[in-house]
Amino acid sequence: MTEPLLRVENLKTQFFTETGTVRAVDGISFEVNEGEIVGLVGESGAGKSVASMSLMRLIDSPGEIVGGEITYNGETIFGLEEGPDGELREREDMLSPERMRREIRGNEIAVIFQDPMESLNPVFTVGGQLREFIELNRDLEGAAAKEEAIEMLREVGIPDPEERYEEYPHQFSGGMRQRVLIAMALACEPNLIIADEPTTALDVTVEGQILDLVDDLQEKYGTSFIWVTHDLGVVAEICDRVNVMYLGEIVEQAPVDELFYETSHPYTNALLNSMPRPDRTVDELEPIEGMMPEAINPPSGCRFHPRCPDAKEVCTRVHPDPKVVDTVDGDPHRSACLKRDAFDVGYDESPPIDAEPDVVAAAGSGAGGEDDE
Amino acid sequence: MSDSVGSQDAPPQEEERIEMGDTVLEVDSLKKHFGSDSGLLAGLEFDPGSFPPFSTGTDQVKAVDDVSFDIEKGETLGLVGESGCGKSTLGRTILRLLEPTDGSIEFKGEDLAELSGERLRQKRSEIQMIFQDPQSSLDPRMKVGQIVEEPMKAHGMPESDPEVETTAEVEATELSEPIEVEVADDIDMVVDPENEVATVPVRVTRDADGEITASVPDQLEADVAVSGEGAIHVDISVAASKDTLRRDRAEFLLDKVGLDSNHYNRYPHEFSGGQRQRVNLARALSVDPDFIVCDEPVSALDVSIQAQVLNTMEELQEEFGLTYLFIAHDLSVIRHISDRVAVMYLGHIVELADKTELFENPQHPYTEALLESIPVPDPRDEGARGVLEGEVPSPIDPPSGCRFRTRCPKLIAPDAYEFAEREWEATRAFMRAVKRRTFEPAHESEIRERFFGDVSPRGEAGEIVDEAIRLVAAGREDQDELEPDETREAWTEATELLLESFAEESICAQERPSYEFESEHSDETHFAACHLHR
């Protein structure tokens, strides 16, 4: 297999807040190959968005990428080395902020955000914004850029593009705005598009249209996608390979069919069992007990153990890093669960934890413990 | 609340008792229109061609337009549709949070649309609502306990019902003396009445010292007096103040909805989204309602939390005999929680059927399209995604007849022409492409090839199609180069020609469909507003 388009190794992004260090992304590794759609799935607070923004080096203070390596097409987007006095410093081959801005963002890697209204400027016409973007990033000027912009609008299925070119974002519906953002992302023919929950705010019928559009465009341009979502339905529909995140870590990584049919991690399994299904009637949903703990003070050992139905004593002590549990057509299936044979830490002999997981009554976010009154 | 079986002892009452399975809410031809403009002079329109040169007609947004359905006690009716179809407006109009424009809302035999003032306010204790955003529906400066108690205070609860009789059930052990019990009138605030009679269980015993004591449930107190003749007299009254009673009920409800009763003194910001939605549930339940409108109650929650809240809602429904109108855009959630499902499109209900029937045997093309477009969490699911064209039209000027016809993949061919099936399909696709201008002007033959391939409509229909193709084709014979304005005019002309000749002539445009037939998967009738069932 050839070198992947994007390689992320042991990426760590932290936020330094008054109350402590939030380890939003804590050592994740994954790859994106050319022409594939890679899913990044998890509940809110799992670190999906921080992870995808880290790839663009778009993390602002108090956040910082503190470790790991991101390589894109041979270029180092982020990398650290040990300085002479043992301190970590940025490697020399790491792209400068200037080159990041000029060469990578937009041109090589583009982003589509969840809320299209916030990504478009309400006081400029849709066409004007698209034309400006094309002028800045490609060697096209004036009329040629406008023509290209109209062409892109038509390409993403906006009816009557000449007319709509002159309209303002508020005159577009949610689905149409999302199409404009897709047009913008595609305008510079990037190799990789990071789509951060792009269909979450849309109606199902519109979501269907957008997913179809992405399918078509991907076939036509061969663009790779990182698709950030919480919806396993969307994942099943369009992703080739999937990374499941929980509390800043990737707990399972597998080709899509494998993930749904040979589910290895109890968290993935619990997610699948807790969803109501559109295709059949489920009598009783099995919710995941409790809720996601704060990333500021994650549980010891396996981070999922307080909510895991299969947790044993060993899970509270040993921290599992994802290990290959199976290989399908050359693609590894990695899982970070001590149950698997790849981990030889004595799971079977370990005594079970008796304490019931702290159910919904646990203290809410931001609040202290149970007895703060 | 109680299951009354043959209530011949009960005094006559104004309201009829609603049994499980009886119709609790009946909505008939309900309409809610909004004026699309606001402001002092917004209603005035200037028209110099007439006298006086002003007219006062405004455009009306027909958010809910002639909707009828009923709900039985204890069931969940799911209401589903895309954003902007009028689901939330319908929910709010039923609660009279919005004034209905027309129609009736019969709730337990009384028309809510007719009620006003104090009577309506009182009625509101029986119908409650849960909103989508658990954050903004809770006052951040009030403690959770206060939030839950607020509706009880507003309705003066707990309140004794003068219709309810009070009595006691005495259990005396090793006592030979006659026992006389007097029960205060207001104990039905504490003891749930059954068949309009609140019965207090009392245990009268003699303790080790020879004292006679009576024990009653919490919140009540019993005074025992022994008269000279040895008869025992027990006087039962409510011990706790109304404040205490409310607090007890709030704590009880917090516990019921899966929170902890010691969360009573916390503020909303101390809770997560799922927990806040539970607080909303407790608040809605505090006034002991029969009917709750749930407007997208779980859409803001993560899947795993969503499942917890849905399960709690189902448990509460069972325990308190609640009836839900469950509004959601997520068909998976609707499938999970509903007993029957109504599908809304642009202010109309287009299909209404039992849940299994609707999902397994959808009869309206819109429902089919909705079902097909949900991404199924199964990578091996091969079901083709039927993508719906276009967008929901404006509710100011909705399409005539069937409102879905402008997007319907099964629009019926007009009877005036003789279309073969494939000819009509091609013509329909061409008509919509012209209307939405989804293709670039091309040469006549290219257009023909692209939309019609080897079929060509005959007769009058064929002539109309030819004319339309000629209008939109590039490089027309009569002019070498058209100005953009003229091109635009030509497209508009072609669009009008096609729509007037075909779309407007279809039965779908001329009559509003409404058909009922037998279900395949249940005993209920299946309603579908589609002329394919004519």
Interface residues (C-beta under 8 A of the other chain):
Chain A: E43 S44 R154 G157 P159 D160 E162 E163 S173 G174 G175 M176 D203 V204 T205 V206 E207 G208 Q209 L211 D212 H230 D231 L232 G233 V234 V235 A236 E237 V256 D257 L259 F260 Y261 A270 L271 L272 S274 M275 P276 R277 P278 D279 T281 V282 E284 L285 E286 P287 I288 M291 V359 V360 A361 A363 G364 S365 G366 A367 E373
Chain B: E82 S83 G258 L259 D260 N262 H263 N265 R266 H269 E270 F271 S272 G274 Q275 R278 D302 V303 S304 I305 Q306 A307 Q308 L310 N311 H329 D330 L331 S332 V333 R335 H336 I337 K355 T356 F359 A369 L370 L371 E372 S373 I374 P375 V376 P377 D378 P379 R380 D381 R385 V387 L388 G390 E391 R436 R437 T438 E440 P484
